[in-house]
Amino acid sequence: MSFSYYKRVGGSKGLGLNLSSSGVSTSYRTKYGSVGPRGFSIRTGIPGLSFRSGFGSGKNRGTTALIILGVLAAGFIIYYSVVVIYNFLLFAWWGMVEFRKLILRNYYAWKVKKETA
């Protein structure tokens, strides 16, 4: 058994800097687990127990990590794009309804003014 040193300096939104005796690296943590340059871990919900795995060995390690991070980034981009488009459509619908109300209000005011004249 040997001694080891590990310190995490937290950043914003789960991104952090890891300091250890083997060097410096970055990782991204969520409530489900973490992803770093050497692999990923998934939290099980049981204190002290998690599943850890690497991205592969040799030349494929970086490629697998990039694919996983690319899929995650694409998922976030698609999700937020759908949210933005949905909110834009709600805003456009609200604008059309308010414009219709304005037109009708002006029409009825003009009609009453014409009848009284």
N, C-alpha and C positions, 0 to 999 in steps of 0.2 A: 504494500500500500504506500502511496506517495502523497505528498502534500500538493494541493493545487490552489491557485488564486483565481478568482473570478469577480469582476465588478461590472455592473451595468449602469451606464449613465443614461437616464431616460430623456427622450426627446418628446416632440409633440405627436399626438395621434398614434402612439404605439411604436414609432420609429426610435431606435436607440443605438447607442454605441457600447460595444462589449469590450472590456479590457481584461485580458488574462495573461498568464505566463507564456502562452504560445503566440500572443500577438493581439492586434486590434481588429475587430470586425463589426459589422452592422447587422441588425436584425429587426424584423417587424413583428410585433406582438398584437394579438387580438384575444378576445375572451375564449376563442376556440383553440388557440395554439400559437406557434411562432414559426417564422420562416427566416432562415439565415443563409449565408453562402455555403455552409457545409451540409445543410439538410433542413428538415422541418420536424416539429413535434406537435402532437395533438393532445390536448388535455382531455382526460377521461371523466373528470368530475369527482374522482376519488383523490383526496389530498395525498400528494407525494407520488402519484402514479400517472405516467404519461407515456405515450408511444412515440419513439424517436426513430427516424430513418434518414438516411443520406440520399442525395440526388443521384447516386451512381458512383462509379469509380473511373478514374482515368480521364480520357478526353470528353466523355459524355456528361460529366458532372455539371459543367457550366451550361451546356445546352438544355439539359432537363430543367435546371433552375430558371433559365430564361423562358422556357415554354410555360412553366407553371406561373411565373410572374406575369407573363404576357396574357395568359388566359384570365387571371385575376384582374388585370388592368382592363382587359376588354369587357369583362363582366361589369366592372364599375362604370366604365364609359357608356355601355349600353343602358344600364339602369338609370344613370343620371340623365342621359339623353332622352329617355322615355319620360322621365319626370319633368324635364324642361319643356318638352313638346306638349305634354298633357296640360301643364300650367299655362302655356301660351294659348292653347286652344280654349281653355276656360276663360282666359282674359279676352280673347277675341269674341267668344260667345257673349260675355258680359257687355262688351263694347257694342255689339250689334243690338242687344236687347235695349240698352240705354239709348242708343241712337233712334231706335224705333219709337221708344217712349217720347223722346224729344220731338220727333216728327209729328206724332199723333197729338201731343199737347199743343204744338203750334198750329196744327190743322184745326183742332177744335176751337182754339182761341180765335183763329181767323174766321171760322164758320159762325161763331157767336157774334163777332164784331160785324160781319157782313149782314146777319139777320137783323141786328138792332139798327143798322144804318138805313 
